[in-house]
Structures are given as C-alpha cells and as structure tokens.
C-alpha cells in the first residue's frame, strides 16, 4: 500500500500528474495549504513528500521522516569519463577575473541562480549578499548542448527517462547512464534523479543530480516514477 502523498495545495501540471498516478494505484493524496501546521490525522502514518525544498523539509521534520538527497558535491569527484568537463569546488570569494567566462552553481540549491557568467562582476551581482565563504561549483563551459535527459533511478535501475531539452537518440544515452550507475550506484541514494546531457564536443555526460522528492517530471511518466518518489521519503 502506498503512503499518503503530501504535496502543496498550489500545484501545477506535473504535480497533478503525480497525484493522478498516485490515486490510480489506490493511494491517498493530501494537498496542504498551511503545511507548517502539524495535522494530527497524518501524524504516525506513512507519508511520502513531493514538492519544493522548503515544503519538503518542513514536512519531513513535522512527520518524522528523512528525505533522500544526493551529495551535491559528488559531481566534482567523478572521473573524466562521466563528467566530460572540468568541475571544481571553490569558495565564492576565491573566484578571480581570470576564471571567467565560467559556469557557476551553488552547492546549496537555489541560493542564487546558476548559469554562465562572463565576468567576475556579473557573478558578484548574482551572488548578492551571500558571504565569500559560500561553496560553489565552477565548471568549464560545454557548447553546444544538443540534448538534456532526466532519469528517475531506483536502486541503481532507471525507472523512466525522457528528453526535456533538444533532441538525441536515447539508446546511446540509456547505455551511458546504465554504465554510470553500474560504476557509481554505491555513491548515490536508493532513489535519485540523474540528469545527463549530450554535446558534439563530448558525447554523453552527467549533468547533475537531483532528489526525487523535489524533481519535476520533465516529460517522464508519473506512473513510472511513483516508486522513486515513495522511496525518497524514509520514516525515522
């Protein structure tokens, strides 16, 4: 039996697709408005969380659950075969003009918008008032990227994968991600999203990792990824 699915009251097409797939399997869905207020009718019952980071973290604390998330710095430790570009972990204040142009993203998700920055001044403007000690990942720029693919993974097996940007033969992409999972399954949580991309310069490479409890479907089928979403919430 599925746990109760907790999702935001304000939803979108993807959230509703997950809710519909959940209910079609006999599961209960709760759309929560004041989600920061503990609902005693839920307390003590198995739950799964699907929503944005703030929503998910509050609910996990309220209802005694752990959210499975990938190590945000794992990609900096992958071999060249998998990442196909130079990626380093730095403090934001350590970046210098000679480092640009470069792609930069925060280690803590969403504290500033990741992207390609042409100059140090552009990066500092995006960084705002964040401290210079803030950890960031900087990456050499890969262009053009001709395809981006989302893969929902459970216990080292791809449950569904779909193109969400560009076009490509997914046969080669599937072979690449399966090879990667055989090599690195032990470095990933049981449920995880692996995004891969393709460029004529590099062929397929690992783009980033995301948590199943907060990742959008990005054209994956909701019915195929429910088990990933369920497994991403673990009762304490």
Residue pairs with C-beta under 8 A, 6 or more apart in sequence:
1 26
1 27
2 22
2 25
2 26
2 27
2 28
2 48
2 226
2 230
3 27
3 45
3 46
3 47
3 48
3 230
3 233
4 27
4 28
4 29
4 30
4 42
4 45
4 46
4 47
4 48
5 18
5 19
5 22
5 27
5 28
5 29
5 30
5 47
5 48
5 49
5 50
5 229
6 30
6 32
6 35
6 42
6 47
6 48
6 49
6 50
6 51
6 59
6 63
7 15
7 18
7 19
7 29
7 30
7 31
7 32
7 49
7 50
7 51
8 15
8 31
8 32
8 35
8 51
8 52
8 55
9 31
9 32
9 33
9 35
11 19
11 31
14 216
14 217
14 222
15 50
15 51
17 217
17 222
18 50
18 217
18 222
18 225
18 226
18 229
19 29
19 31
20 222
21 221
21 222
21 223
21 226
22 28
22 29
22 226
23 29
24 223
25 223
25 226
30 39
30 42
32 39
32 55
32 59
35 55
35 58
35 59
36 58
36 62
38 62
38 63
42 63
43 62
43 63
46 235
47 59
47 63
47 65
47 233
48 213
48 229
48 230
48 232
48 233
49 55
49 56
49 59
49 60
49 65
49 67
49 213
49 232
49 233
50 56
50 213
50 214
50 229
51 59
51 213
51 214
52 214
53 109
53 110
53 214
56 67
56 213
56 214
57 67
59 65
60 66
60 67
60 233
64 235
64 236
65 233
65 234
65 235
65 236
66 233
66 234
66 235
66 236
67 211
67 213
67 232
67 233
67 234
68 189
68 190
68 191
68 192
68 211
68 212
68 213
68 231
68 232
68 233
68 234
69 189
69 211
69 213
70 188
70 189
70 192
70 209
70 210
70 211
71 187
71 209
72 107
72 108
72 109
72 209
73 89
73 107
73 135
73 137
74 187
74 188
74 209
75 83
75 87
75 137
75 206
75 208
75 209
76 87
76 88
76 89
76 137
78 87
78 184
78 206
82 180
82 183
82 184
82 205
82 206
83 205
83 206
84 142
84 199
84 202
84 203
84 204
84 205
85 139
85 140
85 142
85 202
85 205
86 139
86 140
87 137
87 138
87 139
87 140
88 137
88 138
88 139
89 107
89 135
89 136
89 137
90 135
90 136
90 137
90 138
91 132
91 133
91 134
91 135
91 136
92 123
92 127
92 130
92 131
92 132
92 133
92 134
92 135
92 136
93 131
93 132
93 133
93 134
94 132
95 102
95 104
95 120
95 123
95 136
95 138
96 120
97 119
97 120
99 120
99 138
100 117
100 118
100 119
100 120
100 122
100 123
101 116
101 117
101 118
101 119
101 141
102 116
102 117
102 138
102 139
102 140
102 141
103 114
103 115
103 116
103 117
103 138
103 139
103 140
103 141
104 114
104 115
104 117
104 123
104 136
104 137
104 138
104 139
105 114
105 115
105 136
105 137
105 139
105 208
106 112
106 114
106 134
106 135
106 136
106 137
107 134
107 135
107 136
107 137
108 134
108 135
111 130
111 134
112 126
112 127
112 128
112 130
113 126
115 126
116 141
117 123
117 126
127 134
142 197
142 199
142 201
142 202
142 205
143 199
143 201
144 199
144 200
145 165
145 166
145 197
145 198
145 199
146 166
146 167
146 168
146 198
146 199
146 200
147 163
147 165
147 166
147 167
147 168
147 173
147 197
147 198
148 163
148 164
148 165
148 166
148 195
148 196
148 197
148 198
148 207
149 161
149 162
149 163
149 164
149 168
149 170
149 173
149 177
149 195
149 196
149 197
149 198
150 161
150 162
150 164
150 193
150 195
150 215
150 216
150 217
150 218
150 219
150 220
151 158
151 160
151 161
151 177
151 193
151 194
151 195
151 196
152 158
152 159
152 160
152 161
152 193
152 212
152 215
152 220
152 224
152 225
152 228
153 159
153 181
153 188
153 191
153 192
153 193
153 194
153 228
154 190
154 191
154 227
154 228
154 231
155 185
155 190
156 181
156 182
156 185
156 188
157 181
158 174
158 177
158 178
158 181
159 224
159 225
159 227
159 228
160 220
160 221
160 224
160 225
161 170
161 173
161 174
161 177
161 220
162 217
162 218
162 219
162 220
162 221
163 170
163 219
164 218
164 219
166 198
168 198
172 198
172 203
172 204
173 196
173 198
173 204
176 196
176 203
176 204
177 194
177 196
177 204
180 194
180 196
180 206
181 188
181 194
188 194
188 209
189 211
189 232
190 231
191 212
191 228
191 229
191 230
191 231
191 232
192 209
192 210
192 211
192 212
192 228
193 209
193 210
193 211
193 212
193 215
193 228
194 206
194 209
195 206
195 207
195 208
195 209
195 210
196 204
196 205
196 206
196 207
197 204
197 205
197 207
198 204
198 205
199 205
211 232
212 225
212 228
212 229
212 231
212 232
213 229
213 232
213 233
217 225
